[in-house]
Amino acid sequence: MSRITEIYDAIVSVLSTELTGYTRLPNPYSVDQNTFLYLQNGYGLAIGPGVDTERYVGCLITWRRDFTIIVVNQITTTMNNTDAKVIIEKGLLDAHDGLRKAIYLNSTLGGKAIKATLTDDQGVSFIDADALKFIAVEMTVSVEYQEDPNT
């Protein structure tokens, strides 16, 4: 198994541990293409771009890769019920906060990375998904890691 696939698995482990009661999305690249059952309380991990940092230590090369974490909650109330809608939005923010802290406290992802950092998010967005209403937040996790080019 390669280092980057171990890192991928480590991030999925953090997600499944922190997001109890959530279901993993089969398609994290097009969130609205997932079925209703996945979107009620769902999360996904999309693989983003990577770059050679051009820092070489011994015989190891260092890479940085971004991953996008998507967390989705269903809006189970009418759009005019502001109080209930705010509670759902706050739940999404609590999920974001839990993930941010979990990655901060395990920034090496169990020794698989030099450093993993939740660098930014896109704010809360609205997903129509064929008239079923959902809100989502997408977060970027940047991971720097070393690998041996000979293996």
N, C-alpha and C positions, 0 to 999 in steps of 0.2 A: 504494500500500500504506500502511495506517495505521501509526502508531507502535507501537500495541499488537501488531499482527500481526508487525512487525519484531522486537519484543521476544520474542514467542512463538517465532519462528524462531531467535533467538539462544540461547534457553534449550535448545531442541531440539538445536542445534549443540553446546552444552556437554555435554549428555547423551550424544549419539552419540560424541563425542570421548573422554569419560571412561569410558564403559561399553562398551568394546570386548568383543565376544563376547556382548553382550546384544541382544535383539530388542525392537523397540518394540511395546508393547501396542496393539491396535486399540481397546480399551475401557478407558481409564484411570479411568473413573468407577465401574465395578463390576468390580474386579480378578478376582474368581472367575468371571466370565462369559467370560473369555478362554480359548482352547483351551490344551491342555497344551503344545504347541510354543512358544507365546509365554511361558508361565509358567516354563519351565525356568530361564531367565535373562532376565528381562524388565524393561523400564522403561516408564513412561508419564508424561505431563504432562497434568494436569487444570486447567482454568481455574476459578479461584475468584472470590470477590467482589472488587469494586473500589469505591473511594470517592474522591470529589472532596476533596482536602486543603484546598481553599479558600485556596490560596496562589497569587497571580497575580503573574507577573513579566512586565512589559511587556504584550504581548497574548497571552501563553501561559498556559494553565491547567495545573495540576499534579494528577496522579492517582496513586493507589496501588492496585495490584492484587496479589492473592495467587494463586500457582500452587501446585499440589500435585504433587510429584515422587514417583512410586511406583517402588521397586526390588524385584523379586521373585526369589528363588532357590528352586529345588527342593531338598527334603530327599531326598537319594539314598541314605539309609541307614535302618535301622530306628530307631524312636524310642528304643530302649534302648541304641543305640550312641552313648554320650555323647561320646566323643572325636571321632568323625566329624561328629556334629551340631554340636559347638562349632566345628569348622573351617568349616562352612557358614555359621554365624552370624557368625564373624569375617570371612568374605568379604563378607557383607552390610555389616558395619561398615566394612570397607575401602572399599567402593563409596561409602558415605555420606561417609566422610572425604575421598575424592578429589573428590566433587562439592562438598562444603563449601569445600574449598581452591580449587577451580577458580572457583567463584562469587566467593569473596573476592578472588582475584587479578584477576578481570575483572568488578568490581562495576558497571561502566557498560555491560556487555554490548556491548562494541565501540562505545561512544559513543551507544547508543540509549536508555539510561536514566540518570537522575540517580544512582540507587543500587539495586542488587539485593543482598538479604541473605537468606541461609538463616536464618530466624528460629527454627524449632523443628522437632521431629519427634515422631512418635507412639510411638516405641519400636518394637521388633520385634514383629510380630504373626503369628499362625499362620493360614494359609488352608487349609481342607480341600479345596475344589474337587473334590467327588465322589471322595473317598478318596485322591486324589493329594495329597501333602503339600507345602506350600510355606511359606516365611516371607517377610515383606515389611517394608519400612520406608517410611513416608510422611513426606515432608519438606515444609515450607512455605517457599516463596521469595516474599518480599515485594519488589515492584518499584515504585519511585517514578519517574515520568517526566513530561515536559512535552509538551504538544501544542498546536497552533494550532487554536482552535475555528473558524477561517475556512476551513480546508482539509479 
